[in-house]
Protein backbone atom coordinates (compact mmCIF):
# COMPACT_ATOMS: atom_id res chain seq x y z
CA UNK A 1 0.00 0.00 0.00
CA UNK A 2 1.45 3.36 -1.02
CA UNK A 3 1.51 6.37 1.33
CA UNK A 4 -0.68 8.17 -1.23
CA UNK A 5 -3.73 6.15 -0.13
CA UNK A 6 -3.37 7.24 3.49
CA UNK A 7 -2.60 10.83 2.48
CA UNK A 8 -5.78 10.88 0.38
CA UNK A 9 -7.82 9.72 3.38
CA UNK A 10 -6.22 12.37 5.62
CA UNK A 11 -7.03 15.00 2.98
CA UNK A 12 -10.60 13.71 2.83
CA UNK A 13 -11.03 14.51 6.53
CA UNK A 14 -9.13 17.81 6.33
CA UNK A 15 -12.11 19.86 5.02
CA UNK A 16 -12.20 23.29 3.41
CA UNK A 17 -13.20 26.20 5.64
CA UNK A 18 -15.90 28.20 3.82
CA UNK A 19 -16.83 30.59 6.60
CA UNK A 20 -16.75 30.61 10.40
CA UNK A 21 -18.22 27.28 11.57
CA UNK A 22 -18.92 26.21 7.98
CA UNK A 23 -16.84 23.56 6.15
CA UNK A 24 -16.95 21.55 2.94
CA UNK A 25 -15.61 18.03 2.43
CA UNK A 26 -15.02 15.97 -0.68
CA UNK A 27 -16.71 12.58 -0.97
CA UNK A 28 -15.32 9.11 -1.49
CA UNK A 29 -16.91 6.34 -3.56
CA UNK A 30 -16.28 2.92 -1.99
CA UNK A 31 -18.62 1.15 -4.40
CA UNK A 32 -21.48 1.11 -1.88
CA UNK A 33 -25.10 1.98 -2.79
CA UNK A 34 -24.74 5.27 -0.87
CA UNK A 35 -22.11 7.46 0.76
CA UNK A 36 -20.10 5.51 3.36
CA UNK A 37 -21.35 6.51 6.80
CA UNK A 38 -17.86 6.47 8.28
CA UNK A 39 -16.86 9.31 5.96
CA UNK A 40 -19.62 11.52 7.34
CA UNK A 41 -18.76 10.53 10.93
CA UNK A 42 -15.09 11.35 10.44
CA UNK A 43 -15.67 14.60 8.58
CA UNK A 44 -18.30 15.79 11.07
CA UNK A 45 -15.91 15.18 13.97
CA UNK A 46 -13.14 16.92 12.04
CA UNK A 47 -15.38 19.95 11.48
CA UNK A 48 -16.35 20.10 15.16
CA UNK A 49 -12.72 19.70 16.29
CA UNK A 50 -11.63 22.69 14.20
CA UNK A 51 -13.89 24.93 16.30
CA UNK A 52 -12.65 23.69 19.70
CA UNK A 53 -9.64 24.67 21.83
CA UNK A 54 -6.94 22.08 20.96
CA UNK A 55 -6.35 21.38 24.67
CA UNK A 56 -9.71 19.58 24.64
CA UNK A 57 -10.23 16.33 22.74
CA UNK A 58 -13.41 14.57 21.68
CA UNK A 59 -14.67 12.06 24.24
CA UNK A 60 -18.07 11.26 22.71
CA UNK A 61 -19.96 11.48 19.44
CA UNK A 62 -23.66 10.69 18.89
CA UNK A 63 -25.11 10.92 15.40
CA UNK A 64 -28.15 10.08 13.27
CA UNK A 65 -28.15 9.27 9.57
CA UNK A 66 -31.19 10.96 8.01
CA UNK A 67 -30.88 10.41 4.27
CA UNK A 68 -28.59 8.41 1.97
CA UNK A 69 -25.62 10.50 0.90
CA UNK A 70 -24.36 10.84 -2.67
CA UNK A 71 -20.72 9.65 -2.94
CA UNK A 72 -20.20 11.84 -6.02
CA UNK A 73 -21.09 15.16 -4.40
CA UNK A 74 -19.32 17.20 -1.69
CA UNK A 75 -20.79 17.52 1.80
CA UNK A 76 -21.18 20.82 3.69
CA UNK A 77 -20.83 20.76 7.48
CA UNK A 78 -22.45 23.43 9.62
CA UNK A 79 -21.16 23.58 13.20
CA UNK A 80 -23.23 25.04 16.03
CA UNK A 81 -21.14 26.10 19.03
CA UNK A 82 -23.63 24.91 21.64
CA UNK A 83 -21.50 25.43 24.75
CA UNK A 84 -17.99 26.22 25.92
CA UNK A 85 -18.04 25.29 29.59
CA UNK A 86 -15.45 25.15 32.33
CA UNK A 87 -14.77 21.44 31.76
CA UNK A 88 -16.64 20.40 28.62
CA UNK A 89 -17.20 21.82 25.14
CA UNK A 90 -20.26 20.78 23.10
CA UNK A 91 -20.78 21.08 19.37
CA UNK A 92 -23.67 20.16 17.08
CA UNK A 93 -22.85 19.39 13.45
CA UNK A 94 -25.23 19.09 10.50
CA UNK A 95 -24.07 17.50 7.24
CA UNK A 96 -25.82 18.87 4.16
CA UNK A 97 -26.13 17.73 0.54
CA UNK A 98 -28.41 19.26 -2.10
CA UNK A 99 -29.67 21.74 0.52
CA UNK A 100 -30.97 19.03 2.86
CA UNK A 101 -29.48 17.50 6.02
CA UNK A 102 -28.27 13.92 5.55
CA UNK A 103 -26.75 13.54 9.03
CA UNK A 104 -26.45 15.39 12.32
CA UNK A 105 -24.51 14.72 15.49
CA UNK A 106 -23.51 16.11 18.85
CA UNK A 107 -19.89 15.90 19.96
CA UNK A 108 -18.44 16.59 23.41
CA UNK A 109 -14.84 17.56 24.20
CA UNK A 110 -12.88 17.55 27.47
CA UNK A 111 -9.41 18.40 28.71
CA UNK A 112 -7.15 15.86 30.42
CA UNK A 113 -8.27 14.88 33.93
CA UNK A 114 -7.26 12.09 36.33
CA UNK A 115 -9.79 10.21 38.48
CA UNK A 116 -10.99 6.65 39.20
CA UNK A 117 -10.34 4.22 36.35
CA UNK A 118 -11.18 0.66 35.30
CA UNK A 119 -11.89 -1.26 32.07
CA UNK A 120 -12.93 -4.68 30.87
CA UNK A 121 -10.07 -7.00 29.92
CA UNK A 122 -9.21 -7.33 26.25
CA UNK A 123 -10.24 -10.73 24.82
CA UNK A 124 -7.47 -13.30 24.60
CA UNK A 125 -6.98 -13.47 20.83
CA UNK A 126 -3.95 -14.13 18.61
CA UNK A 127 -1.78 -11.13 17.79
CA UNK A 128 -1.90 -9.82 14.21
CA UNK A 129 1.52 -11.32 13.43
CA UNK A 130 0.38 -14.74 14.65
CA UNK A 131 -2.70 -14.57 12.46
CA UNK A 132 -0.62 -13.61 9.44
CA UNK A 133 1.76 -16.50 10.12
CA UNK A 134 -1.28 -18.81 10.06
CA UNK A 135 -4.11 -18.94 7.57
CA UNK A 136 -5.52 -15.45 8.10
CA UNK A 137 -5.78 -13.30 4.98
CA UNK A 138 -5.38 -9.54 4.94
CA UNK A 139 -8.54 -7.87 3.62
CA UNK A 140 -8.35 -4.50 1.88
CA UNK A 141 -10.46 -2.21 -0.28
CA UNK A 142 -8.60 -1.57 -3.55
CA UNK A 143 -6.59 1.63 -3.27
CA UNK A 144 -7.65 2.17 0.35
CA UNK A 145 -5.26 2.32 3.35
CA UNK A 146 -7.41 0.30 5.80
CA UNK A 147 -6.72 -3.40 6.25
CA UNK A 148 -8.42 -6.07 8.36
CA UNK A 149 -7.39 -9.37 9.94
CA UNK A 150 -10.32 -11.48 11.09
CA UNK A 151 -9.97 -13.44 14.31
CA UNK A 152 -13.21 -15.40 13.80
CA UNK A 153 -14.22 -17.67 10.96
CA UNK A 154 -16.82 -16.73 8.37
CA UNK A 155 -20.40 -16.45 9.60
CA UNK A 156 -22.63 -19.51 9.63
CA UNK A 157 -26.26 -19.83 10.79
CA UNK A 158 -26.53 -20.39 14.54
CA UNK A 159 -23.21 -18.80 15.50
CA UNK A 160 -23.13 -16.22 18.30
CA UNK A 161 -23.69 -12.66 17.14
CA UNK A 162 -20.05 -11.66 17.56
CA UNK A 163 -17.13 -10.55 15.38
CA UNK A 164 -13.54 -9.85 16.35
CA UNK A 165 -10.95 -8.40 14.01
CA UNK A 166 -7.77 -6.36 13.98
CA UNK A 167 -7.59 -3.30 11.74
CA UNK A 168 -5.17 -0.47 11.00
CA UNK A 169 -4.47 2.28 8.51
CA UNK A 170 -1.27 1.47 6.62
CA UNK A 171 1.30 4.24 6.78
CA UNK A 172 2.55 6.80 9.28
CA UNK A 173 0.39 9.51 10.80
CA UNK A 174 1.24 12.52 12.98
CA UNK A 175 0.52 12.43 16.71
CA UNK A 176 -2.36 14.90 16.25
CA UNK A 177 -5.18 13.40 18.34
CA UNK A 178 -7.90 15.38 16.57
CA UNK A 179 -6.86 13.68 13.32
CA UNK A 180 -6.39 10.26 14.95
CA UNK A 181 -9.84 10.40 16.54
CA UNK A 182 -11.51 11.56 13.32
CA UNK A 183 -9.88 8.63 11.53
CA UNK A 184 -11.06 6.27 14.27
CA UNK A 185 -14.61 7.61 13.85
CA UNK A 186 -14.28 6.94 10.12
CA UNK A 187 -12.97 3.40 10.69
CA UNK A 188 -15.45 2.46 13.43
CA UNK A 189 -18.28 2.19 10.90
CA UNK A 190 -16.68 -0.75 9.08
CA UNK A 191 -18.07 -4.17 10.13
CA UNK A 192 -20.11 -3.00 13.13
CA UNK A 193 -23.71 -3.28 11.93
CA UNK A 194 -23.05 -6.48 9.97
CA UNK A 195 -22.38 -8.20 13.32
CA UNK A 196 -26.18 -8.43 13.57
CA UNK A 197 -26.17 -10.66 10.47
CA UNK A 198 -23.74 -13.27 11.83
CA UNK A 199 -26.18 -15.68 13.59
CA UNK A 200 -28.44 -15.66 10.53
CA UNK A 201 -25.71 -16.59 8.05
CA UNK A 202 -26.52 -13.56 5.88
CA UNK A 203 -23.77 -11.88 3.88
CA UNK A 204 -23.53 -8.11 3.51
CA UNK A 205 -24.00 -8.27 -0.28
CA UNK A 206 -27.00 -10.64 -0.17
CA UNK A 207 -29.39 -9.19 -2.81
CA UNK A 208 -32.35 -9.73 -0.45
CA UNK A 209 -30.80 -7.50 2.21
CA UNK A 210 -31.48 -3.79 2.67
CA UNK A 211 -28.95 -2.50 5.19
CA UNK A 212 -28.12 1.04 6.28
CA UNK A 213 -26.90 2.81 9.42
CA UNK A 214 -29.56 4.69 11.38
CA UNK A 215 -27.41 6.03 14.20
CA UNK A 216 -23.88 5.72 15.53
CA UNK A 217 -22.30 6.50 18.89
CA UNK A 218 -18.63 6.55 19.76
CA UNK A 219 -16.83 7.15 23.04
CA UNK A 220 -13.09 7.87 23.20
CA UNK A 221 -11.40 6.64 26.39
CA UNK A 222 -7.68 7.18 25.65
CA UNK A 223 -5.39 8.69 23.07
CA UNK A 224 -5.36 6.37 20.08
CA UNK A 225 -3.18 5.51 17.09
CA UNK A 226 -5.03 4.15 14.09
CA UNK A 227 -1.78 3.55 12.18
CA UNK A 228 -1.10 0.59 14.49
CA UNK A 229 -3.27 -2.49 14.95
CA UNK A 230 -6.48 -2.08 16.97
CA UNK A 231 -8.70 -4.97 18.05
CA UNK A 232 -12.41 -4.41 17.33
CA UNK A 233 -14.51 -6.73 19.52
CA UNK A 234 -18.15 -6.51 18.39
CA UNK A 235 -21.38 -8.17 19.41
CA UNK A 236 -25.06 -7.79 18.59
CA UNK A 237 -27.30 -8.41 21.61
CA UNK A 238 -30.55 -7.80 19.68
CA UNK A 239 -32.16 -7.66 16.25
CA UNK A 240 -35.84 -7.32 15.33
CA UNK A 241 -38.38 -5.10 13.62
CA UNK A 242 -36.11 -4.84 10.54
CA UNK A 243 -33.41 -3.27 12.76
CA UNK A 244 -30.20 -4.60 14.22
CA UNK A 245 -28.23 -3.30 17.19
CA UNK A 246 -24.48 -3.79 17.60
CA UNK A 247 -21.81 -2.54 19.99
CA UNK A 248 -18.04 -2.64 19.97
CA UNK A 249 -14.99 -2.29 22.19
CA UNK A 250 -11.69 -1.17 20.68
CA UNK A 251 -8.34 -2.10 22.23
CA UNK A 252 -4.77 -1.21 21.34
CA UNK A 253 -1.96 -3.76 21.20
CA UNK A 254 -1.16 -3.11 24.89
CA UNK A 255 -4.67 -4.15 25.92
CA UNK A 256 -5.98 -0.64 26.71
CA UNK A 257 -9.61 -0.04 25.82
CA UNK A 258 -9.25 3.10 23.71
CA UNK A 259 -12.86 3.50 22.56
CA UNK A 260 -16.37 2.02 22.58
CA UNK A 261 -19.04 2.15 19.89
CA UNK A 262 -22.72 1.36 19.38
CA UNK A 263 -24.92 1.40 16.30
CA UNK A 264 -28.45 0.62 15.23
CA UNK A 265 -29.28 0.12 11.60
CA UNK A 266 -31.80 -1.09 9.09
CA UNK A 267 -31.47 -4.87 8.52
CA UNK A 268 -34.49 -5.56 6.33
CA UNK A 269 -34.53 -8.94 4.61
CA UNK A 270 -36.85 -9.06 1.62
CA UNK A 271 -38.53 -12.39 0.96
C-alpha positions in Angstrom: 0.0 0.0 0.0 1.5 3.4 -1.0 1.5 6.4 1.3 -0.7 8.2 -1.2 -3.7 6.2 -0.1 -3.4 7.2 3.5 -2.6 10.8 2.5 -5.8 10.9 0.4 -7.8 9.7 3.4 -6.2 12.4 5.6 -7.0 15.0 3.0 -10.6 13.7 2.8 -11.0 14.5 6.5 -9.1 17.8 6.3 -12.1 19.9 5.0 -12.2 23.3 3.4 -13.2 26.2 5.6 -15.9 28.2 3.8 -16.8 30.6 6.6 -16.8 30.6 10.4 -18.2 27.3 11.6 -18.9 26.2 8.0 -16.8 23.6 6.1 -16.9 21.5 2.9 -15.6 18.0 2.4 -15.0 16.0 -0.7 -16.7 12.6 -1.0 -15.3 9.1 -1.5 -16.9 6.3 -3.6 -16.3 2.9 -2.0 -18.6 1.2 -4.4 -21.5 1.1 -1.9 -25.1 2.0 -2.8 -24.7 5.3 -0.9 -22.1 7.5 0.8 -20.1 5.5 3.4 -21.4 6.5 6.8 -17.9 6.5 8.3 -16.9 9.3 6.0 -19.6 11.5 7.3 -18.8 10.5 10.9 -15.1 11.3 10.4 -15.7 14.6 8.6 -18.3 15.8 11.1 -15.9 15.2 14.0 -13.1 16.9 12.0 -15.4 19.9 11.5 -16.3 20.1 15.2 -12.7 19.7 16.3 -11.6 22.7 14.2 -13.9 24.9 16.3 -12.6 23.7 19.7 -9.6 24.7 21.8 -6.9 22.1 21.0 -6.3 21.4 24.7 -9.7 19.6 24.6 -10.2 16.3 22.7 -13.4 14.6 21.7 -14.7 12.1 24.2 -18.1 11.3 22.7 -20.0 11.5 19.4 -23.7 10.7 18.9 -25.1 10.9 15.4 -28.1 10.1 13.3 -28.1 9.3 9.6 -31.2 11.0 8.0 -30.9 10.4 4.3 -28.6 8.4 2.0 -25.6 10.5 0.9 -24.4 10.8 -2.7 -20.7 9.6 -2.9 -20.2 11.8 -6.0 -21.1 15.2 -4.4 -19.3 17.2 -1.7 -20.8 17.5 1.8 -21.2 20.8 3.7 -20.8 20.8 7.5 -22.5 23.4 9.6 -21.2 23.6 13.2 -23.2 25.0 16.0 -21.1 26.1 19.0 -23.6 24.9 21.6 -21.5 25.4 24.7 -18.0 26.2 25.9 -18.0 25.3 29.6 -15.4 25.1 32.3 -14.8 21.4 31.8 -16.6 20.4 28.6 -17.2 21.8 25.1 -20.3 20.8 23.1 -20.8 21.1 19.4 -23.7 20.2 17.1 -22.8 19.4 13.4 -25.2 19.1 10.5 -24.1 17.5 7.2 -25.8 18.9 4.2 -26.1 17.7 0.5 -28.4 19.3 -2.1 -29.7 21.7 0.5 -31.0 19.0 2.9 -29.5 17.5 6.0 -28.3 13.9 5.5 -26.7 13.5 9.0 -26.5 15.4 12.3 -24.5 14.7 15.5 -23.5 16.1 18.8 -19.9 15.9 20.0 -18.4 16.6 23.4 -14.8 17.6 24.2 -12.9 17.6 27.5 -9.4 18.4 28.7 -7.2 15.9 30.4 -8.3 14.9 33.9 -7.3 12.1 36.3 -9.8 10.2 38.5 -11.0 6.7 39.2 -10.3 4.2 36.4 -11.2 0.7 35.3 -11.9 -1.3 32.1 -12.9 -4.7 30.9 -10.1 -7.0 29.9 -9.2 -7.3 26.3 -10.2 -10.7 24.8 -7.5 -13.3 24.6 -7.0 -13.5 20.8 -3.9 -14.1 18.6 -1.8 -11.1 17.8 -1.9 -9.8 14.2 1.5 -11.3 13.4 0.4 -14.7 14.6 -2.7 -14.6 12.5 -0.6 -13.6 9.4 1.8 -16.5 10.1 -1.3 -18.8 10.1 -4.1 -18.9 7.6 -5.5 -15.4 8.1 -5.8 -13.3 5.0 -5.4 -9.5 4.9 -8.5 -7.9 3.6 -8.4 -4.5 1.9 -10.5 -2.2 -0.3 -8.6 -1.6 -3.6 -6.6 1.6 -3.3 -7.7 2.2 0.4 -5.3 2.3 3.3 -7.4 0.3 5.8 -6.7 -3.4 6.3 -8.4 -6.1 8.4 -7.4 -9.4 9.9 -10.3 -11.5 11.1 -10.0 -13.4 14.3 -13.2 -15.4 13.8 -14.2 -17.7 11.0 -16.8 -16.7 8.4 -20.4 -16.4 9.6 -22.6 -19.5 9.6 -26.3 -19.8 10.8 -26.5 -20.4 14.5 -23.2 -18.8 15.5 -23.1 -16.2 18.3 -23.7 -12.7 17.1 -20.1 -11.7 17.6 -17.1 -10.5 15.4 -13.5 -9.8 16.3 -11.0 -8.4 14.0 -7.8 -6.4 14.0 -7.6 -3.3 11.7 -5.2 -0.5 11.0 -4.5 2.3 8.5 -1.3 1.5 6.6 1.3 4.2 6.8 2.6 6.8 9.3 0.4 9.5 10.8 1.2 12.5 13.0 0.5 12.4 16.7 -2.4 14.9 16.2 -5.2 13.4 18.3 -7.9 15.4 16.6 -6.9 13.7 13.3 -6.4 10.3 14.9 -9.8 10.4 16.5 -11.5 11.6 13.3 -9.9 8.6 11.5 -11.1 6.3 14.3 -14.6 7.6 13.9 -14.3 6.9 10.1 -13.0 3.4 10.7 -15.4 2.5 13.4 -18.3 2.2 10.9 -16.7 -0.7 9.1 -18.1 -4.2 10.1 -20.1 -3.0 13.1 -23.7 -3.3 11.9 -23.0 -6.5 10.0 -22.4 -8.2 13.3 -26.2 -8.4 13.6 -26.2 -10.7 10.5 -23.7 -13.3 11.8 -26.2 -15.7 13.6 -28.4 -15.7 10.5 -25.7 -16.6 8.1 -26.5 -13.6 5.9 -23.8 -11.9 3.9 -23.5 -8.1 3.5 -24.0 -8.3 -0.3 -27.0 -10.6 -0.2 -29.4 -9.2 -2.8 -32.4 -9.7 -0.4 -30.8 -7.5 2.2 -31.5 -3.8 2.7 -29.0 -2.5 5.2 -28.1 1.0 6.3 -26.9 2.8 9.4 -29.6 4.7 11.4 -27.4 6.0 14.2 -23.9 5.7 15.5 -22.3 6.5 18.9 -18.6 6.5 19.8 -16.8 7.2 23.0 -13.1 7.9 23.2 -11.4 6.6 26.4 -7.7 7.2 25.6 -5.4 8.7 23.1 -5.4 6.4 20.1 -3.2 5.5 17.1 -5.0 4.2 14.1 -1.8 3.5 12.2 -1.1 0.6 14.5 -3.3 -2.5 14.9 -6.5 -2.1 17.0 -8.7 -5.0 18.0 -12.4 -4.4 17.3 -14.5 -6.7 19.5 -18.1 -6.5 18.4 -21.4 -8.2 19.4 -25.1 -7.8 18.6 -27.3 -8.4 21.6 -30.6 -7.8 19.7 -32.2 -7.7 16.3 -35.8 -7.3 15.3 -38.4 -5.1 13.6 -36.1 -4.8 10.5 -33.4 -3.3 12.8 -30.2 -4.6 14.2 -28.2 -3.3 17.2 -24.5 -3.8 17.6 -21.8 -2.5 20.0 -18.0 -2.6 20.0 -15.0 -2.3 22.2 -11.7 -1.2 20.7 -8.3 -2.1 22.2 -4.8 -1.2 21.3 -2.0 -3.8 21.2 -1.2 -3.1 24.9 -4.7 -4.1 25.9 -6.0 -0.6 26.7 -9.6 0.0 25.8 -9.3 3.1 23.7 -12.9 3.5 22.6 -16.4 2.0 22.6 -19.0 2.1 19.9 -22.7 1.4 19.4 -24.9 1.4 16.3 -28.4 0.6 15.2 -29.3 0.1 11.6 -31.8 -1.1 9.1 -31.5 -4.9 8.5 -34.5 -5.6 6.3 -34.5 -8.9 4.6 -36.9 -9.1 1.6 -38.5 -12.4 1.0 
